[in-house]
């Protein structure tokens, strides 16, 4: 039997839009963060009253990761693509929160939007300055 040396016939999937690829990566980071928070809440010593603070941290990390990917894929104007990603990510989170549990706008909403904008922009600035291999 011959060993498989390389997978030459497998097509690679590449998203051409920096914004869509950044949103995909941000969603993956959000899912991982939500899973981690739920495990900490279930089996750790975290209280339910601490959950909004930690969820802001997860949203910031998700926007940072999405902005990084978006800036890296764009190869130019990383702050712009990362900032747009942060705004779109924040609006999607607000929309999902409104549709799922009828939450409205508050000071925490504005804080989350500002945080995702800044973290996405910062991630885009870092991403655009990394080398592509």
C-alpha positions as CSV (number, residue, x, y, z in Angstrom):
1,X,0.0,0.0,0.0
2,X,1.3,3.4,-0.9
3,X,1.4,6.1,1.8
4,X,-0.3,9.4,1.1
5,X,2.4,12.0,0.6
6,X,0.5,15.0,-0.4
7,X,-3.1,15.9,-1.1
8,X,-2.9,17.4,-4.5
9,X,-6.5,16.9,-5.6
10,X,-8.1,18.6,-2.7
11,X,-9.3,22.1,-3.6
12,X,-8.6,24.9,-1.2
13,X,-11.4,27.2,-0.2
14,X,-10.5,30.9,-0.1
15,X,-12.9,33.7,0.8
16,X,-12.0,36.7,-1.2
17,X,-13.9,39.2,1.0
18,X,-11.8,40.3,4.1
19,X,-15.0,41.3,5.9
20,X,-16.7,37.9,5.5
21,X,-13.6,35.9,6.5
22,X,-13.1,38.2,9.5
23,X,-16.8,37.7,10.6
24,X,-16.3,33.9,10.3
25,X,-13.2,33.9,12.5
26,X,-14.9,36.3,15.0
27,X,-17.9,33.9,15.2
28,X,-15.5,31.0,15.8
29,X,-13.8,32.9,18.6
30,X,-17.2,33.9,20.0
31,X,-18.4,30.3,20.1
32,X,-15.2,29.2,21.8
33,X,-15.5,32.0,24.3
34,X,-19.1,31.2,25.0
35,X,-18.3,27.6,25.6
36,X,-15.4,28.5,28.0
37,X,-17.7,30.9,29.9
38,X,-20.4,28.3,30.2
39,X,-17.9,25.7,31.5
40,X,-16.6,28.2,34.0
41,X,-20.1,29.0,35.1
42,X,-21.0,25.4,35.5
43,X,-17.9,23.8,37.0
44,X,-15.9,26.9,38.2
45,X,-16.4,29.4,41.0
46,X,-17.7,32.1,38.7
47,X,-21.0,33.7,39.7
48,X,-23.8,34.6,37.2
49,X,-23.5,38.3,38.2
50,X,-19.9,38.3,36.7
51,X,-21.1,37.1,33.3
52,X,-21.7,40.5,31.6
53,X,-18.1,41.6,32.4
54,X,-16.6,38.4,31.1
55,X,-18.8,38.5,28.0
56,X,-17.5,41.9,27.1
57,X,-14.0,40.4,27.3
58,X,-15.1,37.6,24.9
59,X,-16.6,40.1,22.5
60,X,-13.4,42.2,22.5
61,X,-11.2,39.1,21.8
62,X,-13.6,38.0,19.1
63,X,-13.5,41.4,17.4
64,X,-9.7,41.6,17.8
65,X,-9.3,38.1,16.1
66,X,-11.8,39.0,13.3
67,X,-10.1,42.4,12.8
68,X,-6.7,40.7,12.6
69,X,-7.9,38.2,9.9
70,X,-9.7,41.0,8.0
71,X,-6.7,43.3,8.1
72,X,-4.4,40.5,7.0
73,X,-6.6,39.5,4.1
74,X,-7.1,43.1,2.9
75,X,-3.3,43.9,2.9
76,X,-4.1,47.6,3.1
77,X,-6.1,49.9,5.4
78,X,-6.2,47.4,8.2
79,X,-7.7,49.9,10.7
80,X,-10.6,50.6,8.3
81,X,-11.4,46.9,7.5
82,X,-11.0,46.0,11.2
83,X,-13.2,48.9,12.3
84,X,-15.9,48.0,9.8
85,X,-15.7,44.4,11.0
86,X,-16.0,45.6,14.6
87,X,-19.2,47.6,13.8
88,X,-20.7,44.8,11.7
89,X,-19.9,42.3,14.5
90,X,-21.4,44.5,17.1
91,X,-24.6,45.1,15.1
92,X,-24.9,41.4,14.5
93,X,-24.6,40.7,18.2
94,X,-27.2,43.4,19.0
95,X,-29.5,42.0,16.4
96,X,-29.2,38.5,17.7
97,X,-29.7,39.7,21.3
98,X,-32.8,41.7,20.3
99,X,-34.4,38.9,18.3
100,X,-33.5,36.1,20.9
101,X,-34.3,37.8,24.2
102,X,-35.8,41.2,23.3
103,X,-33.0,43.2,24.8
104,X,-32.9,46.9,24.1
105,X,-30.3,49.6,23.9
106,X,-28.5,50.7,27.1
107,X,-25.1,51.9,28.3
108,X,-23.7,48.4,28.1
109,X,-24.8,48.3,24.5
110,X,-22.9,51.4,23.7
111,X,-19.9,50.1,25.6
112,X,-19.9,46.9,23.6
113,X,-20.2,48.7,20.3
114,X,-17.3,51.0,21.2
115,X,-15.2,48.1,22.4
116,X,-15.8,46.0,19.2
117,X,-15.0,49.0,17.0
118,X,-11.7,49.7,18.8
119,X,-10.7,46.1,19.2
120,X,-11.5,45.4,15.5
121,X,-9.5,48.4,14.4
122,X,-6.5,47.4,16.5
123,X,-6.7,43.8,15.3
124,X,-6.8,45.1,11.7
125,X,-3.7,47.3,12.3
126,X,-1.8,44.3,13.6
127,X,-3.1,42.0,10.9
128,X,-2.1,44.3,8.0
129,X,1.4,44.5,9.3
130,X,2.0,40.7,9.5
131,X,3.8,38.8,6.8
132,X,1.9,36.5,4.6
133,X,3.6,33.2,4.0
